[in-house]
Amino acid sequence: MVSNGEHTDYLEIAIEVDGENLILDLTLNKQLIPKGFFQRHQENGKHVVHRPARDEVDHCHYNGKVRGKPDSWAALSTCNGLSGVIFDGHEMHYVENDDAIDDNSIETDHFVYRHSDMVEQNKTCGYGGDASDPEHGHKTTDNRFLRHKRSTDSNELIRGPYNANKESKYVELVLVVDNREYKELGESKRRVIDRCKTIANIINGLYSPLNIFIALVGVVIWSEHDEMTFSSNGDATLTSFLHYRKEKLLIDHPNDNAQLLTKFNFDHGVVGKALKGPMCTYEYSGGVNTDHSSVIGLVATTIAHEMGHNF
């Protein structure tokens, strides 16, 4: 599984799902964290940015399929036990490590949940209209996917996944974690980074069948204070976050899309907000999402849903 501190490129996992023994054929997602990936947090009132070397990044995220099921896909992380999502061609299943067991091995007990059993009541997507919505100003030019890959700071292109082709599209994603979420995760930057990477890997799993691939180019942690105004009104919070992305985040860290992960609760059970159709635009490519479940696959699915509006 792990050799010399590195995870194996290929992994075969046997797992029981609904009484059926499935074999997962998985490939390490080396392109999830590209060269130039950054981690930013607050320290003594200032921003601290760290760009880990390639060998500092824990590459423990896999994509693949269920053997014998051509319409299936899987996105699993082995950083701390086993967690992620399996789609067997018919239904989504969420895999979670048993936190009661103090063992990070993937061979320990895990929980597997059917999506149909996990749909939460009174949780909604607060679709926020399109970029011509008066609250968000004039309609922007729709320039999504004008490029296939953006150059990094080192002028090198992000490498495509093994199953990419000339028609593949790439989204360079930044996840922003608010102060409430940071505290919820024990004020541990490592836990925050691990959660964000696992979420991004699941989002990539959801989009890769559409020939769209996600690269997590950075994680921003508001470790001391929030850098925007929150409101129980999801639209107001979305507007605030889009202003933050345009006026602060994009200046230092170019990205195609930014998503906020928060423990703040919005009115009417809304767990996510985004605008329709502004992917890759300067003003509107982003969304806000409540970390509403301990099952990470559900949270990742919410963020992927909000990103979907941006397309």
FENJOHU-V268827 format. One record per residue. PHI is phi as a letter, one per 20 degrees, with the letter a starting at -180 (none if undefined). OMEGA is omega in degrees with one decimal (NA if undefined). Layout:
<<PHI OMEGA> <PHI OMEGA>>
This chain:
<<none 179.3> <c 179.6> <c 179.6> <l 177.3> <n -179.0> <d 179.0> <e -177.3> <f -177.9> <f -177.9> <c -174.4> <b 175.2> <d -178.0> <c 172.7> <e -177.5> <b 179.2> <e 179.5> <c -179.7> <l 177.7> <m 179.8> <d 177.6> <e -179.0> <d 172.8> <d 178.8> <d 174.2> <d -169.7> <d 176.9> <c 179.5> <f -178.8> <e -176.3> <f -178.2> <e 179.7> <f 180.0> <d -174.3> <e 173.0> <f -176.9> <n 176.9> <g -178.7> <c 171.4> <c -178.4> <c 175.2> <b 179.4> <d 178.6> <b -178.7> <l 176.0> <m -179.0> <c 175.7> <e 175.0> <d -178.4> <d 178.0> <c 175.3> <d -174.9> <f 173.5> <f -176.0> <g -177.2> <e 175.5> <e -176.2> <e 179.0> <e 179.8> <e -174.9> <c -175.8> <c -171.4> <c 170.3> <c 178.2> <r -175.8> <c 169.5> <e -177.1> <g 178.5> <n 179.4> <c -172.0> <f -179.2> <e -177.3> <e 168.7> <b 179.2> <b 175.0> <c -173.4> <c 176.8> <d -178.8> <d -176.9> <f -178.6> <c -171.6> <m -176.6> <c 177.1> <b 178.6> <q -172.4> <c 172.9> <c 171.5> <d -172.8> <e -177.1> <o 179.9> <c -176.2> <b 177.1> <e 175.8> <c -179.5> <d -179.4> <d -179.5> <c 174.4> <f 176.1> <e -176.6> <f -179.3> <f 179.8> <d -178.1> <e -178.1> <b -177.0> <e -179.3> <f 177.0> <f -178.9> <e 177.1> <e -178.0> <f 177.4> <c 175.5> <e 174.9> <c -177.3> <d 171.1> <f 177.6> <f -177.9> <f 177.9> <e -172.1> <d -179.0> <f -174.5> <e 178.6> <f 175.3> <m 172.9> <d -173.8> <c 170.6> <e 179.1> <e -179.1> <g -170.5> <d -179.4> <n -179.7> <d -172.9> <f 175.0> <e 176.9> <g -176.4> <g -178.5> <f -175.0> <d 172.3> <n -175.2> <f 179.5> <f -179.2> <e 174.9> <f -178.1> <e -177.0> <d -177.8> <f 176.9> <m 171.8> <f 177.7> <c 174.0> <e 178.3> <b 176.2> <e 174.3> <f 175.7> <e 179.8> <g -178.8> <e 179.0> <m 175.1> <d 179.3> <f 171.9> <f 178.7> <f 178.7> <f 177.0> <f -177.2> <f -176.4> <d 177.9> <e 175.4> <b -173.9> <f 178.3> <e -177.4> <f 175.8> <d -175.9> <c 175.9> <d 178.0> <e -168.2> <d 168.6> <d 173.9> <d 179.3> <d -175.8> <d -176.3> <e -174.4> <f 178.4> <f 179.3> <f 178.8> <g 178.6> <f 178.8> <f 180.0> <e 172.8> <m -178.1> <l 179.3> <d 179.1> <f 179.0> <f 179.2> <f 178.7> <f -178.9> <f -180.0> <f -179.6> <f -179.3> <f 178.9> <f 179.0> <f 177.1> <f -178.8> <f 178.9> <f 177.4> <f 177.1> <g 177.2> <f 177.8> <f 179.3> <f -174.9> <e -175.3> <f 174.6> <f 177.3> <e -178.9> <m 175.0> <d -175.5> <c -175.4> <d 171.4> <d 177.6> <e -175.4> <e 178.7> <a 174.5> <c 177.3> <d -179.1> <d 175.2> <e -170.4> <f 179.5> <d -179.4> <a 177.1> <f -177.3> <d 176.5> <b -179.9> <e 177.5> <d 176.2> <b 175.3> <f 174.1> <e -175.7> <f 179.5> <f -179.5> <f 178.8> <f 176.7> <f 178.8> <g 179.3> <f -178.7> <f 178.7> <f 174.6> <f 177.9> <f -179.6> <f -176.7> <f -170.1> <e -176.3> <c -171.1> <f -175.6> <f -178.7> <f -177.3> <e -172.0> <c 178.4> <g 179.7> <b 176.0> <e -174.1> <b 176.6> <c 179.6> <c 177.2> <e 174.6> <d -172.4> <c 170.8> <e 178.2> <f -179.9> <d 179.1> <e 179.4> <f 170.2> <m 176.6> <m 179.4> <f 178.7> <d 178.4> <b 179.5> <b 175.6> <a 175.3> <e -178.0> <e 165.0> <n -177.1> <d -179.2> <g 178.3> <m 178.7> <f -176.2> <f -170.7> <e -160.6> <c -173.0> <e -179.5> <a 179.2> <b 177.7> <c -172.5> <b 174.1> <e 173.5> <f -164.8> <e -176.1> <b 173.1> <f 176.4> <e -170.0> <f 178.5> <f 177.6> <f 179.5> <f 178.9> <f 178.9> <f 176.1> <f -179.2> <f 177.7> <f 178.3> <f 179.8> <f 174.8> <f 179.4> <g 175.4> <f -178.0> <f 177.5> <f NA>>
